[in-house]
Amino acid sequence: MTRIVFIVIALGLVGAGFWAYHHDQNLRKNAPLVNLGDPNEVVRQLLGDPTSEGPCGSLTPIPKACTDEYVYRYWYAIFQPQYEVIWFDHEGKVLGEQHVLSPF
C-alpha cells in the first residue's frame, strides 16, 4: 500500500512539473504576440485565463487610464517568481504589458 501511495505522489509531481513547463513555454511564446489595443478576449485566447485579475497596481506602478489588469504567473520559476502583467483601459483594450521579476 505504501508503495502505491508513493508512486501516485511521484506521478502527480512529475505531471505537475510537465504542466508547469508547458504552461510557461506557452506564456513565453505568446506574450510577445499581445499588441496595444487588443481586446481582453484576444489576450485570453493567446495566454489563457490569468492567474489573477483585478484592479491595476498589484505588482507594478499603475499606468495612466488603467482600469483592470491580468497577471500571469510563470509556475516553473520557483526561486525567483516571474509574471506577465497586462493592463486594460475602460473599453477592455490593452494599454501595455510588462514582464516582472520578483525582487526576492
RALIN-V860409 format. One record per backbone hydrogen bond with DSSP energy under -0.5 kcal/mol. CO is the residue of the C=O (numbers start at 1). NH is the residue of the N-H. Records with the same first field share a line. If there is no record, write none. Layout:
CO=NH  NH
This chain:
1=5
2=6
3=7
4=8
5=9
6=10
7=11
8=12
9=13
10=14
11=15
12=16
13=17
14=18
15=19
16=20
17=21
18=22
19=23
20=24
21=25
22=26
23=27
24=28
25=29
26=30
27=31
28=32
30=33
31=34
35=38
38=94
39=42  43
40=44
41=45
42=46
43=47
44=48
52=71
54=69
63=66
68=88
69=54
70=86
71=51  52  73
72=84
73=75
74=77  82
76=78
81=102
82=74
83=85  100
84=72
85=98
86=70
87=95  96
88=67  68
89=92
92=40
93=89
94=37
96=87
98=85  100
100=83
